[in-house]
Structure formats: structure tokens, C-alpha cells
């Protein structure tokens, strides 16, 4: 494998993890909003506002990681 391949794997993985984190967490938040059931919670367990805020923060971090990864791939010319 050439150096370009390793760079693409590293930076591409960075972007993919960020996207997965953002999309997965956002899906859990949407499900909670639509059904009132939080994924992984016990029956009718109350979800604290602090946990909801932390999840929105996680979505934001995932989006930022994805953008950083895509920009790094584009700047390296390995797109």
C-alpha cells in the first residue's frame, strides 16, 4: 500500500466514525422525540435533560469530525 492509501484509510476512517456517531445519535434522538421511548432505557425510564443535551453535543462533535475528515481528504488530493 502506498502512502496515499494509508492517508485515505486514516482520514477516511476519521470521517466515517464522525458520520456514524452523528447519524446514530441523531436517530436515537429522533426516535425518542417521536415515540417517547429512549433506545436502551428500561420501560418508561425518565431521561434526564442533561443526557439529551450530551447527546446533542455528541451529534455536533460527529458532524465536526466528518467535516474535518472530508476537508482533509480534499486538501490531500486523495478524493
C-alpha positions in Angstrom: 0.0 0.0 0.0 1.2 3.4 -0.9 1.3 6.4 1.4 -1.8 7.9 -0.3 -3.7 4.7 0.6 -2.7 4.9 4.2 -3.6 8.6 4.4 -7.0 7.9 2.8 -7.7 5.0 5.3 -6.7 7.1 8.3 -8.6 10.3 7.3 -11.5 8.4 5.8 -11.9 6.4 8.9 -11.9 9.6 10.9 -14.7 11.0 8.8 -16.7 7.7 8.8 -16.6 7.4 12.6 -17.7 11.0 12.9 -20.6 10.4 10.5 -21.6 7.2 12.2 -21.6 8.9 15.6 -23.7 11.8 14.3 -26.2 9.7 12.4 -26.6 7.1 15.1 -27.1 9.5 17.9 -29.4 11.6 15.8 -31.5 8.6 15.0 -31.8 7.8 18.8 -32.9 11.4 19.5 -35.5 11.3 16.7 -36.9 8.0 18.0 -37.1 9.4 21.5 -38.8 12.6 20.2 -41.4 10.6 18.1 -42.2 7.7 20.4 -41.1 8.8 23.8 -39.1 5.6 24.1 -35.4 6.0 24.6 -33.3 3.3 23.0 -31.7 1.1 25.6 -33.7 2.6 28.5 -35.9 0.5 30.8 -39.7 0.7 30.4 -40.8 4.3 30.8 -37.5 5.3 32.4 -37.2 9.1 32.6 -34.4 10.5 30.5 -32.7 13.5 32.1 -32.3 16.8 30.2 -28.6 16.5 30.9 -28.4 13.3 28.9 -30.4 14.8 26.0 -28.0 17.8 25.9 -25.0 15.5 26.0 -26.4 13.6 23.0 -26.9 16.8 21.0 -23.3 17.6 21.8 -22.3 14.2 20.5 -24.2 14.9 17.3 -22.3 18.2 16.9 -18.9 16.5 17.5 -19.8 13.9 14.9 -20.6 16.5 12.3 -17.4 18.4 13.0 -15.3 15.2 12.8 -17.0 14.4 9.5 -16.4 17.8 8.0 -12.7 17.8 9.2 -12.2 14.4 7.6 -13.8 15.4 4.3 -11.8 18.6 4.1 -8.6 16.8 4.9 -9.2 14.2 2.1 -10.0 17.0 -0.3 -6.9 19.0 0.6 -4.7 16.0 0.3 -5.9 15.4 -3.2 -6.9 11.8 -2.5 -10.6 12.3 -3.1 
